[in-house]
Amino acid sequence: MKLFSPSSRVGRIGSIAAMATVVALAATGCAATTDGGTGDGEGGDAQTIAFLPKQLNNPYTDVVLGGGEEGAAEIGYDSQVLGPLEASASAQIPFIEQATLEGTNVIVIAANDPDAVGPALQTAREAGAKIVAFDSDTNPDYRDIFISQVVAKDVALIQLEIISEQIGGAGDIAILSATATATNQNEWIMFMEEELASNPDYADINLVAKVYGDDDADKSFQETQGLLSSYPDLAGIISPTTVGIAAAAKYLSTSDYKGQVALTGLGLPNEMREFVKDGTVQEFALWDPAQLGYVAAFAGKALFDGTITGAEGDTFDAGDMGEITVGENGVAIVGPPTRFNADNIDEYAF
């Protein structure tokens, strides 16, 4: 699997971050586009693609959108980014409605809630748009294909493996998640709970709490503080969200719990590097987020061109990522997770 070059990604992420404030106002009638237009769906022959992340101003999202922007450029589509500044169930709806009114050909969405966005997405489909879910799925009834980071169960299992290794296979743990309605988070947590209940290797590990930081750094920091206040004997924390794990690491790094409470989850190497090097975090996991946006753009083109429908067994070209095969329930998998630790973290720059 391709890991996108750090130097090219830096430029893309910078442009995404710079436009974030403008894009957040998109519901008022215009949005930033990669061709310098107004995003009104008129005035050019190129097809259009709109990316709707869970929220803007999120470092993980910036990397995903950078990959999407690169993919859109390669397929010759004009792209724009729309989305809320807060991750909530209904916040994405006006942006879906805007994209529909503009006649957008492909809408790529990471759903904050699998069902809340459904009616708006259905209206978009009826208007002719192809719907690609990525990162966090919608209800399958409302999209044509879902581009998944990795096999969902694998994401859950690798985090359990890491925390078990770090706490010696025994002790109380807690989960610091994003929003309570996030499809991907809830699926990973479900697999973790099932594995804890059924795998004898984890018989001495107790999940004592699940808390939600809403992918907000300040709230995640406070939730970490609250966990350690409520459970002073906590052995470890799993945070399957890049915002959450960075906020938890920030708290632990300056507390008496540093080196005493294990922390793992899903993090960005650039955000977690200092915490790995100072001993706050031993190891965490993730995939290359840019690949999600990149593959989603190619999937949208294949859907719009009619070369795939999202059915199991469909295949489509994904540029530098090669040929992608659609699996069961219209899910296409990008690649496996990677473990990051002191031995390899400097090899990655995202």
C-alpha positions in Angstrom: 0.0 0.0 0.0 1.2 3.5 -0.8 2.2 5.8 1.9 1.8 9.3 0.6 4.9 11.5 0.5 5.2 13.7 3.6 6.3 16.8 1.6 3.3 16.8 -0.7 0.9 16.1 2.1 2.2 19.1 4.1 1.2 21.4 1.3 -2.2 19.8 1.0 -2.9 19.9 4.7 -1.9 23.5 4.9 -4.4 24.5 2.1 -7.2 22.5 3.8 -6.6 24.1 7.1 -6.4 27.6 5.6 -9.8 27.2 3.9 -11.5 25.7 7.0 -13.1 28.9 8.3 -14.4 29.8 4.9 -15.8 26.3 4.3 -17.5 26.3 7.6 -19.7 29.1 6.2 -20.6 27.1 3.2 -24.2 26.7 4.2 -24.7 30.4 3.5 -24.3 29.7 -0.2 -20.7 29.2 -1.3 -17.7 27.1 -0.5 -14.0 26.8 -1.4 -13.1 24.7 -4.4 -9.8 23.5 -5.7 -10.2 25.3 -9.0 -10.7 28.7 -7.3 -14.4 28.8 -8.2 -17.4 29.4 -5.9 -18.6 25.8 -5.8 -21.9 26.7 -7.4 -21.8 23.7 -9.8 -21.8 25.9 -12.9 -19.4 27.3 -15.4 -17.2 24.3 -16.2 -17.2 20.9 -17.9 -15.5 19.0 -15.0 -17.5 16.8 -12.8 -17.7 17.8 -9.1 -17.0 16.0 -5.9 -17.8 17.3 -2.4 -16.0 16.0 0.8 -18.0 16.1 4.0 -15.9 15.1 7.0 -17.3 14.7 10.5 -15.9 18.1 11.4 -13.3 20.6 10.2 -10.2 21.8 12.0 -9.3 18.2 13.0 -5.8 17.1 12.2 -6.8 13.6 11.2 -9.5 15.0 8.9 -6.9 17.4 7.3 -4.8 14.4 6.3 -7.9 12.5 4.9 -9.0 15.5 3.0 -5.5 16.0 1.6 -5.7 12.5 0.1 -9.1 13.3 -1.3 -7.9 16.5 -2.9 -5.1 14.6 -4.5 -7.4 11.9 -5.8 -9.9 14.4 -7.1 -7.1 16.2 -9.1 -6.0 12.9 -10.6 -9.4 12.0 -11.8 -10.0 15.5 -13.2 -12.9 16.4 -10.8 -13.4 19.9 -9.3 -13.6 19.3 -5.5 -14.8 21.2 -2.5 -14.8 20.6 1.2 -18.0 21.2 3.2 -18.7 20.5 6.9 -19.4 21.6 10.4 -16.9 22.8 13.0 -18.6 20.5 15.6 -19.1 16.7 15.3 -22.9 16.3 16.0 -25.6 14.1 14.5 -27.4 16.7 12.6 -24.7 19.2 11.8 -23.9 17.7 8.4 -27.4 17.9 7.0 -27.3 21.5 5.7 -24.1 20.8 3.9 -25.5 17.7 2.2 -28.5 19.9 1.2 -26.1 22.5 -0.2 -24.2 20.0 -2.3 -27.5 18.6 -3.6 -28.7 22.0 -4.6 -25.4 22.7 -6.4 -25.8 19.5 -8.5 -22.7 17.9 -7.1 -22.0 14.6 -8.9 -20.3 12.8 -6.0 -20.7 13.3 -2.3 -18.1 11.7 0.0 -19.2 11.7 3.7 -17.9 10.5 7.0 -21.1 10.2 9.0 -21.4 11.5 12.5 -24.6 9.5 12.8 -25.5 6.6 10.4 -29.2 7.5 10.3 -29.5 11.2 10.9 -28.0 12.1 7.5 -30.1 9.4 5.7 -33.0 11.5 4.4 -30.7 14.3 3.1 -28.5 11.7 1.4 -31.5 10.0 -0.1 -32.6 13.3 -1.6 -29.1 13.8 -3.0 -29.2 10.3 -4.7 -32.6 11.1 -6.2 -31.1 14.2 -7.6 -28.4 12.1 -9.3 -25.5 12.2 -6.9 -23.4 9.2 -6.1 -22.8 8.7 -2.3 -19.5 7.4 -1.0 -19.2 7.0 2.7 -15.6 6.9 4.1 -14.0 6.6 7.5 -17.4 6.4 9.3 -20.3 4.6 7.5 -23.8 5.7 7.0 -26.7 3.2 7.1 -26.0 1.2 3.9 -29.4 2.1 2.6 -28.2 5.7 2.1 -24.9 5.2 0.2 -23.5 3.4 -2.8 -20.2 2.3 -1.3 -18.2 2.6 2.0 -14.5 3.0 1.9 -13.2 1.6 5.1 -9.8 2.1 6.7 -9.3 -1.5 7.5 -11.4 -4.5 8.6 -13.2 -3.1 11.6 -12.6 -6.0 13.9 -8.8 -5.8 13.1 -8.9 -2.2 14.4 -10.5 -3.3 17.6 -8.2 -6.3 18.1 -4.9 -4.5 17.6 -5.8 -1.9 20.3 -6.7 -4.7 22.7 -3.5 -6.5 22.0 -1.4 -3.4 22.6 -3.2 -2.5 25.9 -3.0 -6.1 27.1 0.8 -6.2 26.4 1.3 -2.9 28.3 -0.7 -3.8 31.4 0.5 -7.4 31.6 -2.8 -8.9 30.7 -4.6 -7.8 33.9 -6.3 -4.7 35.3 -9.0 -2.2 34.8 -9.2 -0.3 31.6 -11.4 2.4 30.2 -12.3 3.7 26.7 -12.2 7.3 25.7 -14.2 7.6 22.5 -15.3 10.4 20.2 -19.1 10.9 19.9 -21.6 8.4 21.2 -23.2 8.1 17.8 -20.0 7.7 15.6 -20.5 4.5 13.5 -16.8 3.6 13.4 -16.2 4.2 17.1 -19.2 2.1 18.2 -18.3 -0.8 15.9 -14.8 -0.9 17.2 -16.0 -0.7 20.8 -18.5 -3.5 20.2 -15.7 -5.8 18.8 -13.5 -4.9 21.8 -16.3 -5.8 24.3 -17.0 -9.1 22.5 -13.4 -10.0 22.5 -12.9 -9.1 26.2 -15.9 -11.3 27.0 -14.9 -14.3 24.9 -11.1 -14.5 24.7 -9.5 -16.2 27.7 -6.3 -14.2 27.2 -8.3 -11.2 28.4 -10.1 -12.8 31.3 -8.3 -10.6 33.8 -8.9 -7.3 32.0 -12.0 -5.4 33.1 -13.6 -2.6 31.1 -14.9 -0.3 33.8 -16.0 2.8 31.8 -16.7 4.3 28.4 -16.6 8.1 28.1 -17.0 10.4 25.2 -14.8 13.4 24.4 -16.8 14.3 21.2 -13.6 14.7 19.3 -12.9 17.9 21.1 -9.5 18.3 22.6 -10.5 20.1 25.7 -13.4 17.8 26.5 -11.3 14.8 25.9 -8.6 16.2 28.3 -11.3 16.7 30.9 -12.7 13.2 30.4 -9.3 11.7 30.9 -8.9 13.7 34.1 -12.3 12.5 35.2 -11.6 8.8 34.5 -8.5 8.9 36.6 -10.3 10.7 39.4 -13.1 8.1 39.4 -10.9 5.1 38.9 -7.6 5.8 40.7 -6.5 2.1 40.1 -7.0 2.3 36.3 -4.3 0.4 34.5 -4.9 1.6 31.0 -6.9 3.7 28.6 -7.8 2.9 25.0 -8.8 5.9 22.9 -9.8 4.9 19.3 -9.8 8.6 18.1 -6.8 10.7 17.2 -8.2 13.7 19.1 -8.8 11.7 22.2 -5.5 9.9 22.4 -3.5 13.1 21.9 -5.6 14.9 24.6 -5.2 12.0 27.0 -1.5 11.8 26.4 -1.2 15.6 27.0 -2.9 15.1 30.4 -0.9 12.0 31.4 2.4 13.6 30.4 2.2 16.2 33.1 0.5 14.1 35.8 1.6 11.6 38.4 0.0 8.9 36.2 2.7 9.2 33.6 4.3 5.8 33.2 1.8 4.3 35.5 -1.3 4.3 33.3 -0.9 2.8 29.9 -2.4 4.6 26.9 -3.0 3.4 23.4 -5.5 3.8 20.6 -5.5 5.4 17.2 -3.2 8.4 16.8 -1.3 10.5 14.2 2.5 10.0 14.4 3.1 13.7 14.2 0.8 14.4 17.2 2.0 11.5 19.2 5.8 11.6 18.6 6.6 13.8 21.6 4.6 11.5 23.9 6.3 8.4 22.7 9.7 9.9 23.1 9.0 11.2 26.6 7.6 7.8 27.7 4.0 8.8 28.2 2.9 6.4 25.4 4.7 3.2 24.4 2.7 2.2 21.3 -0.4 3.0 19.3 -1.9 2.2 15.9 -3.4 3.8 12.8 -3.4 3.5 9.0 -2.4 6.1 6.4 -5.5 8.4 6.6 -4.7 10.1 3.2 -5.5 6.8 1.5 -9.1 7.0 2.6 -9.8 10.3 0.8 -7.7 9.3 -2.2 -9.5 6.0 -2.8 -12.9 7.6 -2.1 -12.4 10.0 -4.9 -11.7 7.1 -7.4 -14.6 5.2 -6.1 -16.9 8.2 -6.7 -15.7 8.5 -10.3 -16.2 4.7 -10.9 -19.8 5.0 -9.5 -20.5 8.1 -11.6 -19.1 6.6 -14.7 -21.2 3.5 -14.2 -18.3 1.0 -14.1 -19.3 -0.1 -10.6 -22.5 0.0 -8.6 -21.0 -0.8 -5.2 -22.0 -4.5 -5.5 -19.8 -7.2 -3.9 -17.2 -8.3 -6.4 -17.0 -4.9 -8.3 -13.5 -3.7 -8.9 -12.3 -0.2 -9.7 -9.0 1.5 -10.4 -7.7 3.6 -7.5 -4.6 5.2 -9.1 -1.5 4.6 -7.1 -3.4 2.4 -4.7 -4.0 -0.1 -7.5 -7.2 -2.1 -8.1 -9.7 -2.1 -5.2 -12.4 -4.9 -4.8 -15.7 -4.2 -3.2 -16.6 -6.7 -0.5 -19.7 -7.7 1.3 -22.3 -5.0 2.0 -20.6 -2.6 -0.4 -17.5 -2.2 1.7 -14.1 -1.6 0.2 -11.0 -2.0 2.5 -8.0 0.2 2.0 -5.3 -1.4 4.0 -4.1 -2.9 7.4 -3.3 -0.9 10.5 0.3 -0.1 11.5 1.8 -0.1 15.0 3.8 3.0 15.9 6.4 3.1 18.7 9.8 4.5 19.5 11.5 2.2 17.0 9.6 3.4 13.9 7.7 6.6 14.6 10.3 8.8 13.0 9.8 7.0 9.7 6.3 8.6 9.4 5.3 12.2 8.8 1.6 12.6 9.0 
